[in-house]
Amino acid sequence: MTVTGGPKPKAVQVADALREDIKKMKPGDKLPSQRELMDRFGFASQTIQNGLAALRAEGLIVSAGNLGNFVSDGSAPTGDVRDDIKEIRSQIQALAERVAALEERCDRGGA
């Protein structure tokens, strides 16, 4: 089930607004600090972090730790997130099957 037309999550609003800002910036330009973004948007720290994380995942910005976030020059390798998610799901499925087998052995008293 897909919901459309509703309000965007706050982190998505942050990412969308910063995407527009980034279009006007050059690679290497520094984004506003987290505190400045919290003041600008009126959202909590975690919401701002989630918005920035989305931009990092897209390869639009890079984080330099305590120095802040900067517009990417596009040289950072970008992997296909879908492939990563498929791999993680596969590993989770394998682990779930192993746990189920162990639980079954414990239930039978054969641990």
Backbone torsions as a table, in degrees:
resi	resn	phi	psi	omega
1	MET	NA	130.5	-178.8
2	THR	-116.5	131.1	177.5
3	VAL	-99.4	128.8	178.6
4	THR	-127.1	156.3	175.3
5	GLY	84.3	-7.0	179.4
6	GLY	-81.1	172.9	178.3
7	PRO	-65.7	145.5	179.0
8	LYS	-74.3	145.8	173.2
9	PRO	-57.8	151.2	-175.5
10	LYS	-60.0	-41.0	-179.9
11	ALA	-62.8	-35.1	177.8
12	VAL	-68.6	-37.8	176.8
13	GLN	-61.2	-43.0	178.9
14	VAL	-62.0	-50.1	-178.5
15	ALA	-60.8	-42.4	-179.8
16	ASP	-62.4	-45.1	-179.2
17	ALA	-65.1	-42.6	-179.5
18	LEU	-69.1	-32.7	175.4
19	ARG	-57.9	-41.9	178.7
20	GLU	-65.6	-40.7	177.8
21	ASP	-62.3	-43.6	-176.7
22	ILE	-62.0	-32.7	178.8
23	LYS	-59.5	-27.3	-177.8
24	LYS	-95.7	-0.2	-176.1
25	MET	-106.1	168.4	177.8
26	LYS	-107.2	155.9	175.4
27	PRO	-54.7	136.5	-179.3
28	GLY	93.6	-15.2	177.9
29	ASP	-65.8	142.4	-178.4
30	LYS	-86.6	134.8	173.5
31	LEU	-78.3	160.7	175.7
32	PRO	-59.1	155.8	179.4
33	SER	-66.5	164.8	178.3
34	GLN	-59.7	-41.5	178.9
35	ARG	-60.5	-44.3	178.7
36	GLU	-62.9	-39.3	179.1
37	LEU	-68.8	-36.9	176.9
38	MET	-62.4	-42.4	178.2
39	ASP	-66.1	-41.9	-178.4
40	ARG	-62.9	-47.2	-173.8
41	PHE	-93.7	-22.3	-177.2
42	GLY	74.2	24.8	-179.2
43	PHE	-109.0	162.5	179.5
44	ALA	-68.4	160.4	-179.7
45	SER	-54.8	-46.0	-178.0
46	GLN	-63.0	-36.0	178.2
47	THR	-64.2	-43.5	178.3
48	ILE	-63.4	-44.4	178.7
49	GLN	-59.1	-40.5	179.6
50	ASN	-65.7	-39.0	177.3
51	GLY	-64.5	-43.5	178.4
52	LEU	-65.9	-37.5	178.7
53	ALA	-61.5	-38.3	178.3
54	ALA	-62.6	-41.6	179.7
55	LEU	-68.2	-35.9	176.1
56	ARG	-65.2	-42.4	179.9
57	ALA	-62.4	-31.1	178.8
58	GLU	-81.9	-8.2	-179.4
59	GLY	80.4	12.6	-178.7
60	LEU	-81.1	-28.8	179.3
61	ILE	-133.6	160.0	173.7
62	VAL	-126.3	146.8	179.6
63	SER	-98.8	136.8	176.1
64	ALA	-115.5	40.6	178.5
65	GLY	61.0	-126.7	-177.5
66	ASN	-69.5	-13.8	179.8
67	LEU	-76.3	-22.2	177.7
68	GLY	118.7	-164.9	-179.4
69	ASN	-113.7	141.5	-175.5
70	PHE	-130.1	151.9	176.9
71	VAL	-66.0	130.5	-178.5
72	SER	-71.6	150.6	175.0
73	ASP	-93.3	3.9	177.8
74	GLY	84.2	0.5	-177.5
75	SER	-85.0	-14.2	-179.5
76	ALA	-66.8	135.3	178.9
77	PRO	-64.2	135.6	178.6
78	THR	-117.3	118.6	177.8
79	GLY	-91.3	166.0	178.0
80	ASP	-82.2	111.7	-177.3
81	VAL	-61.0	-33.7	-179.5
82	ARG	-61.4	-40.6	178.4
83	ASP	-64.5	-40.7	177.9
84	ASP	-61.7	-43.6	-179.5
85	ILE	-64.6	-41.7	177.8
86	LYS	-60.5	-42.5	179.7
87	GLU	-64.1	-43.6	179.4
88	ILE	-63.5	-43.4	178.2
89	ARG	-61.1	-40.5	179.3
90	SER	-63.0	-43.1	179.1
91	GLN	-66.2	-39.7	178.0
92	ILE	-63.6	-42.7	179.0
93	GLN	-60.9	-43.9	179.1
94	ALA	-62.9	-42.6	178.3
95	LEU	-65.1	-40.1	178.9
96	ALA	-62.2	-39.6	178.4
97	GLU	-66.1	-40.0	178.5
98	ARG	-65.5	-42.3	178.8
99	VAL	-63.1	-43.6	179.3
100	ALA	-60.4	-41.7	179.3
101	ALA	-64.9	-41.7	178.2
102	LEU	-65.0	-41.5	178.9
103	GLU	-63.6	-38.7	178.4
104	GLU	-64.0	-41.8	177.7
105	ARG	-63.3	-39.5	179.4
106	CYS	-65.9	-40.9	179.9
107	ASP	-63.2	-31.8	179.0
108	ARG	-84.4	-6.1	-179.7
109	GLY	82.0	15.5	-177.3
110	GLY	-103.5	22.1	-179.2
111	ALA	-68.1	NA	NA
